[in-house]
Amino acid sequence: QLGIAVNTARNQIRAIFTKLGVNRQSEMVRHLAELGQLAAFVRGPDVLPEISPPAVVGNRGNAIETIRRFVMLPDGRKLAFREYGVETGMPVFFLHAVLSCSLLRDDEAQMAHRNGLRIIVIERPGTGWSTPDPRMSFESVGADLAFLADALELKQVLISGRSSGARFAIAAAKHLGARVPRLLLWAPRFNVDPEHGRDLLGRFYAGMRRAPWYARAALSLLQAKLSRPFLREMIMRSHERSPEDHAMMGREPDLLDFMVQQSFEALEMTHEGVAEEARLLDTDQPLDLDGLEAELIIWHGREDGFVDVREVERRVSNLPFTEFRLLDNEGHIFSLAAREKIFERLIAATPT
């Protein structure tokens, strides 16, 4: 029907094998079917991606007026961040999870003000409005954050990292040395769990391992169909394997709306940062705390369906941490009450 020779067809199939990272025709069909499932999942009415202006929230006076701010890095890249709380308060660098941005909920901003904190939430390279870094690594992000601390003239800064932001938080603390008295990781995700292959995110990571281009192909589909209804469904489906989190989102619809907005802003300019972070998490690098001077505190939910408690315990068993606390009846996205306790613990010199 195509008017080509059999050998031509075979050569074309070999080229497809090479691009997919497979060796057999059955593997090729299965791999393309998985990518097709993702394409079908995002298929729907064509909508233009929404581009939202920098958000402005908060009050004037002692509280910080929260808008996106930027610092120009030595190589010309732009690093975006937002600040919350009290302008003269204790500075805290907060490292968010992948597919997130610099937004905090209003009650979290109020919590920062109550506790006298100046929370600085940074959008990592290629996420939100920060310029992508083609050579992105945990160490390079740590160096970016050290530059930001210098630009803001911070003599001392606490650091907190949530989920996949944990390794970036460690790198930042190592670069800043004695300027970081305390580092708190909550629901830390140090690598991709190879056992999670039964849902959308699991298939995404499994496909990424087989072929490096898979992540960018999937994220391109996601960004092309970027809409709030789609993101809402994707987040709900992704959290089905974490019943505590799924139930919490059902109880607190505003929490789900907030997560949708975070993901929306994370992808509104580019998907390069999300793809690079997925690659870094999949390398399964060992944790290296050499040079870390900060007091290390780790909190994790016992019912976390994304990061198994046993995996976290295995990872940190030989680390010089001050405290490792497991929270009962908590999943991967901690309740608001637990989040305030986290920041209270971060600023406390001794356990409370």
N, C-alpha and C positions, 0 to 999 in steps of 0.2 A: 504493500500500500504506500509506503514511503519512497519507494524507488531506490533503496540503498542495498548494498551488499551485506551478507551475513557477517562478514568480518568487520564491516563498519559498525554494525550494531554491537558486536562484541567489544570493540574498542570503546564505544560510548559507554557501555555498561562498566567496563574496567575503570573508566574515568569517574563514573559515579561511585564505584566502590572506593576509590582513593579519597574522594571528597567526604564520604560518609565514614571512612575508617572501618570498613567491613571487608570480608573476603568471600562471602557467599551471597547468592541471589536471595535466599530466604531471609538472611539478616538485613539485606537492603530493603526488602518489602516491609519487614517488621519495623525497621527504623523510620522509614518514610510514613508508615501508618501512625506511629506515635506522634510525629511532627504534624501529621494531618489532623490528629485528634485535637491538638492544641489550636490549630488553625480553625477547626470547626467550633471550638469552644469560644473563640473570639469573634466568630463570624456573626454579623448582624447588620443593622442599618448603618450606612456610612455616616460618620460624624467627624467633624473637624476637631482635632485636639484643642481643649480649652487652655488658654494661656492666662493665668491669673496674675494680677499685679502684686508686688510685694505687700504682704499683709501688714496692717497697722492695728495693734491692739494695745490695751493697757492705759494707764493714767499718767499724766504729767506729775511733776513734783518729785517726791522721793522715789517713786517707782520708775522703772525704765520704760520709755516708750518703745515698744518692741517693733522694729522694722528690720528687714534684711540689711545687713552691712557687709562690706567687702574689704579684703586686704589683698594687695598685689604681692605675689610671691616673687622671689629673686629671678625665677625663670620666665616671668611674665604671665603666669597663670593667675586666675582670680579665685580666692577662697571666700565662700559666702557663709555667714553665720547670723544668728539672732541672739539677743540677750533678754533675760527675764529677771525680775526681782528688784533688788536694791542696787543702785549704781555704785554705792560705797560698800556694798556687802562683800562677804568672802567669795572670791571667784571660784566657779566650778566649771570645768570643761565636761560637757555631756556628749558621749559618743553614741549615736542612735544605731538601730538595727539596719540591715540592708533593706532596700526598698522603702526607705523612710526619709525624713528631711528634718529641717530645723524647727518645726512647729512643736509647741507644747500646748496642752489643753489649758483653758482659762483657770481652772482650779489648781493646776500645777504651777502656773505663774503666780497665783495668789499664795500658794504654799511656799514658793521661793521668797516672796516678800515677808511672810510671817516668820520665816526662819533666818531672815537677814542674809540671804544668798544672792549672788549675782551669777545666774546660770547662763553659760555661753554654750549654745548648741550649734555645732559646726556641721556643715554639709560637706562630706568628703568629696574628693575629686571625681567629677563626672556625675555627681548626684545633685539634684536641685539646680541651683544657679552657679555651682562651682565648676570651673573649667576642668575637663578631663585631663588625666595624666597618663600618657602612653607607657610610662615606666612605673606605674603604680605598684607599691609594695607596702607591707605593714610599716617598714622602716621609713619609707618616703613620706607616708602620711604623718608618722611621728615627727619627722623633721618639719613638715608644714605647720603642725600645731605648736612646735617650739618657736617657730618664726612668729606665729600669731600671738603667743604669750609675750614675746619681746615687743611686738608692735603695740600691744595693749598695755605695755609696761607693768606686767604682772610679776611681782616679786615672789608670790606664792600662789599656787592654784591646786585645788582638789580636783580629782578626775573620777568620773563614773562612766562605765561602759555597759550598755545593755545588749544582750544577745550577740550578734555578729560584730557589734562595736567593741567587744571585749579585747580582741587582739590589738586593735588600733589604740585602745586606751592604754594597754601595756606598753606599746611602742612609744606613745607620747610621754608616759611617765618615765621611761628609761632616758629619753632625750632630755627631759627637763631635770632629771636628777633630784637634788636636795630641795628643789623648789616645789616638789610634790610630796607633802607629808603623808597623804593617804590616798589610796586607790581602791575603789569599790566596784566590783563586777557583779551584775545581777542577771540571772538567767543566761550565763555566758555560753556562747556557741563558738567553739574553737575550730570546728571542722564540719564537713558534711557527713551525715550519718548514711553509710552505704546501704543500710537495711530499709531506709524509707523510700520505697519505689512504687508504692501502691496508690499515690495520689498525684495531683498535678505537679506539685513541687518536686516530689520524688522522681517522676518521669523526666522533669526538666534537668535535674542533676545527673540522672543516669544517662540521658542523651548527651549531656555536656562531656561526660567522661569518655564517651565513644568518639566524639568528634568535636574539636575545639570551637568550630564555627557554630555549633548548635545553640549555644547560649545567646549569641547575637541574633541568630535567625529567629529564635523564639521571642526574644525581647523586642525585635523589630515588629513582629506581629502584634505583640502586646501594645507597643507604643502607637502603632498605626490605628488601632481600634480603641484608643484610650478614652474611657468614659466612666463616669461615676457608677452607673448601674453595673457595668461589667466588673469594675474593681471590687464593688461590694460583693458580688457573687463569688469572685475568685478568692477573696479573703475568707469568706464564710466556708467555702469548700476546702480551702487549705488548712483551716483550723479544726476540721472534723476529727483529725487524729488526736486532738488535744481537748477532751470533753470539758475540762474546767474552763478553758478559754472560750470554747464555743458557747457554753452556758452563760458566761459572763457577758459576751456580746449580745446574747438574746435578752439578758436583763437590762443592759445599758445600751440602747440603740445609739446614743450620742457617741459612745466609745467607738462603735463600728464606723459611724460617719467620720469621726476624726481619723481613724486608720485609713479610710478611703482617701481623705484629703491629703494625708501624709504621702501615700503612695502616688497620688496624682502629681503632687509637687515634685516628688523624687524623679519622675519620668518626663516632666513636661518639657525639658530642654534637650535631654539626651539619655540614652540607656547605657552609655559606656561605663559609668561608675558601677552600676549594678552588675554588669557583665564581668568587670574586673574583680569585684569583690567575690562573686561566685567562683571565679577561677582561683583566687587566693585561698578561699575556704576549702576548695577541693584538693589543694596541694598537700593538705594534712601535715603541715610543718610542725615539728615539735615545739613546745613552748620554751622560750628562752628568756629567763629572768635575770641573766647576768647584767649587772649594772643597775638593776632596779633598787632604789633606795626607799621607796614609799612603803608604808604599812599596807599590806594586801588583805582585803576583806572580800569574801565571796558569799553571795546569797543565791539560793536556787529553790524553785518550787518543786515539791515532791511529786506533783501530778503533771509535770511538764511533759507534754506529748511531742514536743519538737526536739528537745535535748534530754536524753535519758540521764537520770540522776547518776546511774552507775558510770556512765561515760565521763561525766564531770568529775566524779570522785576519783576515777582512774587517772584523769589528766592532772589533777591538783594534788594527788597523794604525796608526791615528793617535793612540793613547792613550799617555800618558806612563808606561808600565810599566817596572819594573826587570828583570823576567824573564818570558819566555814559553817554557814547556817542554812538549814533546810526548813522551808516554810510549809506547814501543813495546809492542805486544801488549796494550794496555789498552782497555777499552770505556768505557761511561758510569759503571758502578759499579766503582770502582777496587778492586784486590785489597787485602787487609788490610795487606800489606807496604808497598804504596804509600801507604796512609792514614797509617801511622806516619811515613813519610818526609815526607809533607805537613806534619804537625804539627811535625816536627823542623825543616823549612825555615821554618815560620812563626815559630818562636822564635829562629832563627839570624839574627844581624845581617848576616851575609854568606852568599852561596850556598855550599852544601856539595856 
